[in-house]
Amino acid sequence: MKHVQTSLFIAFSIFVTCCSGINSAKAATPVASFKFGVFSRTGNTLDAQYMAMFNDLVKVFEKKENIKCDVIPYSDEKLFLSDIRKGRLDFAMSMRVDGIYDVLKSGKMKPIFQFETFGEERYRYCLYVKKSRNMRTLADIKGLRLASYEDMIPYFYLREITKVPPEDYFVMKMSPNPSSSIYALGLGDADVLFTIDFNLEYFRLTNPGPVKDLVSIACSDSIPRVPFFASVKVNPAVAEKIFTYTAGIDKEEELKKYRPLVKMMKSKPTRVTTRDYAGLMAMYETGVKKGWDKDFRAWLKYSRQK
């Protein structure tokens, strides 16, 4: 599935950032050791190709930098956040946008950089329909079947667009991930798609059929991409070396087989700080203050029981 390829790119970025440029001296004993936690919802899609790439990156960087890098995969978000709050991780990354808020609020970590992709540093959540349906306004799509997925912050952005509970505006269809939502629209199982613009750009390069001739009806404000987090206890000089090294990942000869993926995604690291996520934080807190989180959980529970 195409979202596996996206996960491969993310995993590639993760390992590069974790196991990079700490010390170039070669010694029998590693000069540094770090723990890097990654929360991902990919689950069973972590196939043999995914794990082979992990192994390649670990071997290359542990040998090159003479460090020990323990990458800890999490499928349980509560455990992931608990370990962050207890200071058990040096670096972290959450593949779920809701997790950005929780990590920042913990006060244990700060965002260091994100990956610019397709030449863009930010993305938006948008409502999409097929151009052939001749729909151009929110009023045109009211009451139709909308494919979305189970993240709370996107639900908040959708509610801001519709001005009413989305489940009252659309016939909401929950998908397990963004790719499934796109396929639902492409196959005619949904009339409207709500997802980030990045997902459409990726499909246009790798599998254009499901996103052919789509038009956007309305979009959210833009927000930065998922950041790479460093513990506030990590030496800033280490974080700077990580950033510098990550900018040159395409030049690593032992990883040249991954160069086409990096080139296709037009990816490079760009610096971010907590201030860059102020809009996302405000949206989350506004939604909770207005009780939208309760509406979201009620809708999610109902959707799972259907």
C-alpha positions as CSV (number, residue, x, y, z in Angstrom):
1,M,0.0,0.0,0.0
2,K,1.1,3.5,-0.8
3,H,1.0,4.7,2.8
4,V,3.6,2.1,3.6
5,Q,6.0,4.0,1.3
6,T,5.2,7.2,3.2
7,S,6.0,5.4,6.4
8,L,9.3,4.2,4.9
9,F,10.3,7.8,4.2
10,I,9.4,8.8,7.7
11,A,11.3,5.9,9.2
12,F,14.3,6.8,7.0
13,S,14.2,10.4,8.4
14,I,13.8,9.1,11.9
15,F,16.9,6.9,11.9
16,V,19.0,9.5,10.2
17,T,18.1,12.1,12.8
18,C,18.6,9.7,15.7
19,C,21.9,8.2,14.8
20,S,23.8,11.1,13.4
21,G,26.9,13.3,13.8
22,I,27.6,12.9,17.5
23,N,31.3,12.0,17.3
24,S,33.3,10.8,14.4
25,A,36.0,9.1,16.5
26,K,36.2,5.4,16.2
27,A,36.6,3.4,19.4
28,A,35.8,-0.1,20.8
29,T,33.2,1.4,23.2
30,P,30.5,3.7,21.9
31,V,31.1,7.3,22.9
32,A,27.4,8.0,23.4
33,S,24.1,6.3,23.9
34,F,20.6,7.6,23.2
35,K,17.0,6.4,23.4
36,F,14.7,7.5,20.6
37,G,10.9,6.7,20.9
38,V,8.7,6.6,17.8
39,F,4.9,6.3,18.0
40,S,3.4,5.0,14.8
41,R,0.0,3.7,13.8
42,T,1.2,1.7,10.8
43,G,0.9,-1.5,12.8
44,N,1.0,-4.6,10.5
45,T,2.1,-2.6,7.5
46,L,5.6,-2.7,9.0
47,D,6.5,-5.3,6.5
48,A,9.8,-7.0,5.6
49,Q,10.9,-4.1,3.5
50,Y,10.3,-1.6,6.3
51,M,12.3,-3.7,8.8
52,A,15.2,-4.3,6.3
53,M,15.6,-0.5,6.0
54,F,15.7,-0.1,9.7
55,N,18.5,-2.7,9.9
56,D,20.4,-1.0,7.2
57,L,20.3,2.4,8.9
58,V,21.2,1.1,12.3
59,K,24.2,-0.8,11.1
60,V,25.5,2.2,9.0
61,F,25.2,4.8,11.6
62,E,26.3,2.8,14.7
63,K,29.4,2.0,12.8
64,K,30.0,5.4,11.3
65,E,29.4,7.5,14.5
66,N,30.5,5.0,17.1
67,I,27.4,5.5,19.2
68,K,24.6,3.3,20.5
69,C,21.1,4.2,19.3
70,D,18.2,2.4,20.9
71,V,15.1,3.0,18.7
72,I,12.0,2.1,20.6
73,P,8.8,1.7,18.5
74,Y,5.5,2.3,20.3
75,S,2.1,1.2,19.2
76,D,0.6,2.3,22.5
77,E,0.4,6.1,22.5
78,K,-0.3,6.2,26.2
79,L,2.9,4.3,27.0
80,F,4.9,6.6,24.6
81,L,3.7,9.7,26.3
82,S,4.2,8.2,29.7
83,D,7.8,7.5,28.9
84,I,8.3,11.1,27.7
85,R,6.8,12.5,30.9
86,K,9.1,10.3,33.0
87,G,12.2,11.5,31.0
88,R,13.0,8.1,29.6
89,L,13.6,9.3,26.1
90,D,16.3,11.5,24.6
91,F,14.5,12.0,21.3
92,A,11.0,11.4,20.1
93,M,8.6,11.6,17.1
94,S,4.9,11.0,16.9
95,M,3.3,10.1,13.6
96,R,0.0,11.3,14.9
97,V,-0.7,15.1,14.9
98,D,-2.6,14.9,18.2
99,G,0.7,13.7,19.8
100,I,2.4,16.9,19.0
101,Y,0.3,18.8,21.5
102,D,0.8,16.2,24.2
103,V,4.6,16.1,23.8
104,L,4.8,19.9,23.9
105,K,2.6,20.1,26.9
106,S,4.7,17.6,28.8
107,G,7.5,20.2,29.1
108,K,10.0,17.5,28.7
109,M,10.9,18.0,25.0
110,K,11.1,20.7,22.4
111,P,10.8,20.6,18.6
112,I,14.1,20.9,16.8
113,F,13.3,20.5,13.1
114,Q,10.8,19.2,10.7
115,F,11.2,17.8,7.1
116,E,10.2,20.1,4.3
117,T,8.5,18.0,1.7
118,F,7.7,18.7,-1.9
119,G,9.2,22.1,-1.2
120,E,6.7,23.0,1.5
121,E,7.3,23.5,5.2
122,R,3.6,23.5,6.2
123,Y,0.4,21.7,5.3
124,R,-3.4,22.2,5.4
125,Y,-6.4,20.0,6.0
126,C,-8.7,20.3,3.1
127,L,-12.1,19.0,1.9
128,Y,-11.9,17.5,-1.6
129,V,-14.4,16.3,-4.1
130,K,-14.2,15.0,-7.7
131,K,-14.2,17.8,-10.2
132,S,-16.8,16.0,-12.3
133,R,-19.5,16.5,-9.6
134,N,-19.5,20.2,-10.2
135,M,-19.5,21.1,-6.5
136,R,-17.6,24.2,-5.4
137,T,-19.1,25.3,-2.0
138,L,-19.7,23.9,1.4
139,A,-23.4,24.1,0.8
140,D,-23.0,21.8,-2.2
141,I,-21.5,19.0,-0.1
142,K,-23.7,19.2,2.9
143,G,-25.2,15.8,3.7
144,L,-22.8,13.8,1.6
145,R,-20.6,10.9,2.7
146,L,-17.3,12.2,4.1
147,A,-14.2,10.0,4.5
148,S,-12.0,11.0,7.5
149,Y,-9.9,9.3,10.1
150,E,-9.7,9.1,13.9
151,D,-7.5,12.0,14.9
152,M,-9.0,14.7,17.2
153,I,-7.1,17.8,15.9
154,P,-8.2,17.2,12.3
155,Y,-11.8,16.9,13.6
156,F,-11.4,20.3,15.3
157,Y,-10.2,21.9,12.1
158,L,-13.1,20.3,10.2
159,R,-15.5,21.6,12.8
160,E,-14.0,25.1,12.4
161,I,-14.7,24.9,8.7
162,T,-18.3,23.6,9.0
163,K,-19.2,25.7,12.0
164,V,-21.3,22.8,13.4
165,P,-20.5,19.3,14.5
166,P,-19.1,17.6,11.3
167,E,-21.2,14.5,12.1
168,D,-24.3,16.7,11.8
169,Y,-23.1,18.2,8.5
170,F,-21.9,15.0,6.7
171,V,-22.4,11.2,6.8
172,M,-19.1,10.6,8.4
173,K,-17.2,7.5,7.4
174,M,-14.2,6.6,9.5
175,S,-11.1,5.1,7.8
176,P,-8.1,3.5,9.6
177,N,-5.6,5.9,7.9
178,P,-5.3,8.7,5.3
179,S,-4.6,6.4,2.4
180,S,-7.8,4.4,3.1
181,S,-9.8,7.7,3.0
182,I,-8.3,8.6,-0.4
183,Y,-9.1,5.1,-1.8
184,A,-12.7,5.4,-0.4
185,L,-13.2,8.6,-2.5
186,G,-11.5,7.1,-5.5
187,L,-13.6,3.9,-5.4
188,G,-16.9,5.8,-4.9
189,D,-17.4,4.7,-1.3
190,A,-17.3,8.3,-0.2
191,D,-18.3,11.6,-1.8
192,V,-16.0,14.0,0.1
193,L,-12.4,13.5,1.4
194,F,-10.9,15.4,4.3
195,T,-7.1,15.0,4.5
196,I,-3.9,17.0,4.4
197,D,-2.7,18.4,1.0
198,F,0.6,16.5,1.4
199,N,-1.3,13.2,1.0
200,L,-2.6,14.2,-2.4
201,E,0.8,15.4,-3.5
202,Y,2.3,12.0,-2.6
203,F,-0.4,10.1,-4.4
204,R,0.0,12.3,-7.5
205,L,3.6,11.1,-7.7
206,T,3.1,7.4,-6.8
207,N,-0.4,6.4,-7.6
208,P,-2.3,9.3,-9.3
209,G,-5.5,7.4,-10.1
210,P,-7.4,7.9,-6.8
211,V,-6.6,11.6,-6.7
212,K,-7.1,12.5,-10.4
213,D,-9.2,15.6,-11.0
214,L,-9.9,16.4,-7.3
215,V,-10.7,19.9,-6.3
216,S,-10.6,21.5,-2.8
217,I,-13.7,23.1,-1.4
218,A,-12.3,24.6,1.8
219,C,-9.1,24.3,3.8
220,S,-7.8,24.9,7.4
221,D,-5.0,27.3,8.3
222,S,-1.6,25.9,7.6
223,I,0.5,24.2,10.3
224,P,4.1,22.9,10.4
225,R,4.8,19.2,9.8
226,V,5.4,16.6,12.4
227,P,8.6,17.7,14.3
228,F,11.6,15.8,15.5
229,F,11.7,16.3,19.3
230,A,14.8,16.5,21.6
231,S,14.7,16.3,25.4
232,V,15.3,19.6,27.1
233,K,18.2,17.8,28.9
234,V,20.0,17.0,25.6
235,N,23.0,19.2,24.9
236,P,22.0,21.8,22.2
237,A,25.3,21.1,20.4
238,V,24.2,17.6,19.9
239,A,20.9,18.7,18.4
240,E,22.8,21.1,16.1
241,K,25.0,18.3,14.9
242,I,22.0,16.2,14.2
243,F,20.4,18.9,12.1
244,T,23.6,19.5,10.1
245,Y,24.1,15.8,9.4
246,T,20.4,15.3,8.4
247,A,20.8,17.9,5.8
248,G,23.3,15.7,4.0
249,I,21.7,12.3,4.2
250,D,21.5,12.0,0.4
251,K,25.3,12.0,0.2
252,E,25.8,8.8,2.4
253,E,27.3,6.3,0.0
254,E,26.2,3.3,2.1
255,L,22.6,4.4,1.9
256,K,22.5,5.3,-1.8
257,K,19.7,2.9,-2.5
258,Y,17.4,5.2,-0.6
259,R,18.4,8.3,-2.6
260,P,15.5,8.0,-5.1
261,L,13.0,8.2,-2.2
262,V,14.6,11.3,-0.8
263,K,14.8,12.9,-4.2
264,M,11.2,12.1,-5.0
265,M,10.0,13.6,-1.8
266,K,12.1,16.8,-2.3
267,S,12.9,16.6,1.4
268,K,15.2,18.6,3.6
269,P,15.2,19.5,7.3
270,T,14.1,23.0,8.4
271,R,14.3,24.4,11.9
272,V,11.3,24.8,14.0
273,T,10.6,25.9,17.6
274,T,7.7,25.7,20.0
275,R,6.4,29.0,18.6
276,D,5.8,27.5,15.2
277,Y,3.2,25.2,16.7
278,A,1.3,28.0,18.5
279,G,-1.6,27.8,16.1
280,L,-2.0,24.1,16.5
281,M,-1.8,24.3,20.3
282,A,-4.4,27.1,20.3
283,M,-6.8,25.0,18.1
284,Y,-6.5,22.1,20.4
285,E,-7.1,24.1,23.5
286,T,-10.0,26.0,21.9
287,G,-11.6,22.7,20.9
288,V,-11.3,21.3,24.4
289,K,-12.6,24.5,26.0
290,K,-15.7,24.3,23.7
291,G,-16.3,20.6,24.4
292,W,-15.5,19.5,20.9
293,D,-13.3,16.7,22.3
294,K,-16.3,15.2,24.0
295,D,-18.2,15.3,20.7
296,F,-15.3,13.8,18.9
297,R,-15.1,10.8,21.3
298,A,-18.8,10.3,21.1
299,W,-18.6,10.2,17.3
300,L,-15.6,7.9,17.4
301,K,-17.3,5.5,19.7
302,Y,-20.4,5.5,17.6
303,S,-18.4,4.9,14.4
304,R,-16.5,2.0,15.9
305,Q,-19.7,0.3,16.9
306,K,-21.3,0.5,13.4
